[in-house]
């Protein structure tokens, strides 16, 4: 199985895309204090109210945020991503285990304050999903693992999977070859994929 945590400490690409500072233990300490003081909850409530009322662009707002506000925003954003991904897996239930990984479980890892060993807040908890492990290779590495004669059929099957996903109302706005795992088809010949 594969655990996919929606944890801001390891969201390096998302931090770059959102122009947020890289994670440090000092930033985490300040964020935990922000949560304990109630500031994070108030900030997220205000942020969500502003977004629901279309009061400004997030990119414009975040230029004035401090690191604790950045972390609160990121936690809220990742929580939304986790919720969306669970909804997508639910919509693709009939494709799981064949065309897409099976969603085995939703998990929540309770967060603890750096200064207090008891559970603190859902704003420190980390949500995640436990997924089926698929033995294979990323489609982006097709040239390293298969012969050129197999590329066409593998790519055509990938396109068919995308169509089946789309037929269930799911639009993947981030189609990347590294996101597809090619596995050996045991029903085919010894070298079939």
C-alpha positions in Angstrom: 0.0 0.0 0.0 1.0 3.6 -0.4 0.2 6.4 2.1 -0.4 9.8 0.5 -0.4 12.4 3.3 -1.7 15.9 2.6 1.0 17.4 4.8 2.3 21.0 4.2 5.7 20.1 5.6 6.4 18.0 2.5 4.4 20.0 -0.1 7.6 21.4 -1.8 6.1 21.8 -5.3 2.9 23.4 -3.9 4.8 25.8 -1.8 6.7 27.0 -4.9 3.6 27.3 -6.9 1.8 29.3 -4.2 5.0 31.3 -3.5 5.1 30.2 0.1 8.3 30.0 2.1 10.0 26.5 2.4 9.1 24.6 5.6 11.3 24.9 8.6 10.9 23.8 12.2 10.8 27.5 13.3 7.9 28.1 10.9 6.2 25.0 12.4 6.7 26.2 16.0 5.2 29.6 15.1 2.3 28.0 13.3 1.5 25.7 16.3 1.4 28.8 18.6 -0.9 30.5 16.1 -3.2 27.5 16.3 -3.0 27.3 20.1 -3.8 31.1 20.4 -6.9 30.7 18.1 -5.5 32.9 15.4 -5.3 30.1 12.8 -9.0 29.2 13.2 -10.0 32.9 12.9 -7.7 33.4 9.9 -9.2 30.4 8.0 -12.7 31.4 8.8 -12.0 34.9 7.4 -10.2 33.6 4.4 -13.0 31.2 3.5 -15.6 34.0 4.0 -13.6 36.3 1.7 -13.3 33.5 -0.9 -17.0 32.8 -0.8 -17.8 36.5 -1.3 -15.1 36.8 -4.0 -13.4 39.6 -2.1 -10.0 39.6 -3.8 -7.5 37.4 -5.3 -5.6 35.0 -2.9 -2.3 35.7 -4.6 -2.8 39.4 -3.8 -3.9 38.7 -0.2 -1.0 36.4 0.6 1.7 39.0 -0.2 1.0 40.5 3.3 0.7 37.2 5.2 3.2 36.1 7.9 4.5 32.6 8.0 1.9 31.4 10.4 -0.9 32.6 8.1 0.9 30.9 5.1 0.8 27.6 7.0 -2.8 28.0 8.0 -3.7 28.7 4.3 -1.7 25.7 3.2 -3.3 23.4 5.8 -6.7 24.5 4.7 -5.8 24.2 1.0 -4.4 20.7 1.5 -7.5 19.6 3.5 -9.6 20.7 0.5 -7.4 18.8 -1.9 -7.7 15.7 0.3 -11.5 16.0 0.3 -11.6 16.4 -3.5 -9.4 13.4 -4.0 -11.6 11.2 -1.9 -14.6 12.4 -3.9 -12.8 11.5 -7.1 -12.0 8.0 -5.9 -15.6 7.6 -4.9 -16.7 8.6 -8.4 -14.2 6.1 -9.8 -15.2 3.3 -7.5 -16.0 0.9 -10.4 -12.6 1.6 -12.1 -10.6 0.9 -8.9 -8.1 -2.0 -8.9 -8.2 -2.1 -12.7 -7.7 1.3 -14.2 -7.0 3.4 -11.1 -5.5 2.5 -7.7 -7.9 1.3 -5.1 -8.7 3.7 -2.3 -8.1 1.4 0.7 -8.8 3.9 3.5 -8.9 7.6 4.5 -6.6 8.3 7.4 -6.1 11.2 9.8 -2.8 11.4 11.7 -3.4 13.4 14.9 -1.1 16.3 15.2 0.7 17.2 18.5 2.0 20.5 19.6 5.8 20.7 19.7 5.4 21.8 23.4 2.5 19.8 24.6 2.1 16.0 24.1 -1.7 15.9 23.9 -3.7 16.3 20.7 -4.1 20.0 19.9 -6.3 20.8 17.0 -7.5 19.6 13.6 -5.5 22.5 12.2 -2.4 20.4 13.0 -3.8 17.0 12.1 -2.7 15.6 8.8 -5.3 13.9 6.5 -4.3 11.3 4.0 -5.4 8.4 1.9 -4.1 4.8 1.8 -3.9 3.5 -1.7 -3.2 0.2 -3.4 0.4 -0.3 -4.4 0.9 -1.1 -8.1 4.1 -2.8 -9.1 5.3 -1.3 -12.4 7.0 1.8 -13.7 5.9 5.4 -14.5 4.7 5.9 -18.1 7.4 8.6 -18.3 10.0 5.8 -18.1 8.4 3.7 -20.9 11.6 3.8 -23.0 13.6 2.2 -20.2 11.3 -0.7 -19.6 9.6 -1.7 -22.8 10.4 -2.2 -26.5 9.4 0.5 -29.0 6.8 -1.8 -30.5 4.8 -1.8 -27.3 4.7 2.0 -26.9 1.7 2.6 -29.1 -0.6 0.0 -27.4 0.4 1.2 -23.9 -0.3 4.9 -24.8 -3.6 4.0 -26.5 -4.7 2.1 -23.3 -3.6 5.1 -21.2 -5.9 7.4 -23.4 -8.8 4.9 -23.0 -8.4 5.0 -19.2 -8.5 8.8 -19.4 -11.7 8.6 -21.4 -13.2 6.2 -18.9 -12.3 8.5 -16.0 -13.8 11.5 -18.0 -17.0 9.5 -18.6 -17.5 9.5 -14.8 -17.4 13.3 -14.7 -13.8 13.6 -13.5 -11.7 16.2 -15.3 -8.0 15.7 -14.6 -6.4 19.1 -15.1 -2.9 17.8 -14.4 -2.3 14.9 -16.7 1.3 13.9 -16.4 3.0 10.8 -17.8 4.7 10.3 -14.4 1.2 9.9 -12.8 0.5 6.7 -14.7 1.9 3.3 -13.6 2.4 0.7 -16.3 2.1 -2.8 -15.0 2.8 -6.1 -16.7 -0.3 -7.7 -18.1 -0.1 -11.3 -16.9 -2.8 -12.4 -19.4 -0.6 -11.4 -22.3 2.7 -12.9 -23.3 5.7 -12.9 -21.0 6.7 -9.4 -22.2 3.2 -7.9 -22.5 2.2 -4.6 -20.7 
